[in-house]
Amino acid sequence: MSGSSPRLVTVLALVGLAPVAYYLQGTGRTIVALSLVSVVIIAASLFLMTAPHEGQPA
C-alpha cells in the first residue's frame, strides 16, 4: 500500500467493525460493545493524526 494515502488506510481500519458487530449480534454481551467503541476510537484517532493541518512548519 505504498501508493495509498495514509487517510485511506486509516478509513480501512473501520473494516474492523464488521467482525465485532457480527460477534455482538451473536452474543449480545456488553464487553463486545466496548470493543466496538474501541475500534471506532482507534480509527478516529488515526484519521485525525493523518489529517492535513495548518500550522507553522517544523
N, C-alpha and C positions, 0 to 999 in steps of 0.2 A: 504494500500500500504506500510505497514511497511517493507516488504521484498524487495521492489523495490529500485533501486539505485536512488539517487537524480537527476542524469543526465537524467535518463529515464523519470522521472516525468517532468523534465524541457522540454524535447522534446515533451511530450504530450501537453504542453502549445501551441504548434503550431496548435493543433486541433482548437483553437480559430480562426484560419484564415478562416476556412470553412464558418461559418455564415457571417463573414464580407465580404468575397469575393462574396457570394451569394447576399447579400444586395447591394453591389456595382454594381453588374451586373444588378440588377433590377432598381436602381435609377440613377446610373451614376454620383452621386454628389461627389464633391471634398472632402468634410468633411469625407465621408466614406473612401476614400483613405487614409486620415490621420489616421483613426482608424486602418487600415491595417498595416500601418507603426508602429504604437504604439504597436500592438501585436508582431510584429517582434522584436522590440527593447526590449520589456519586456522579451521575450523568450530568446533572445541572452544574455541579462544581467544575467538571471538566469543560463543559460548554462555556462557562464564564471565564475560565482560565485561558482558553484559546481564542476568546473573542478579541477583535481589534479594539484598541482603546486609544484615547487621545491623552497625550502627556508629553513630558519632556523626554527626549532620548537619553538613554543611559550613557 
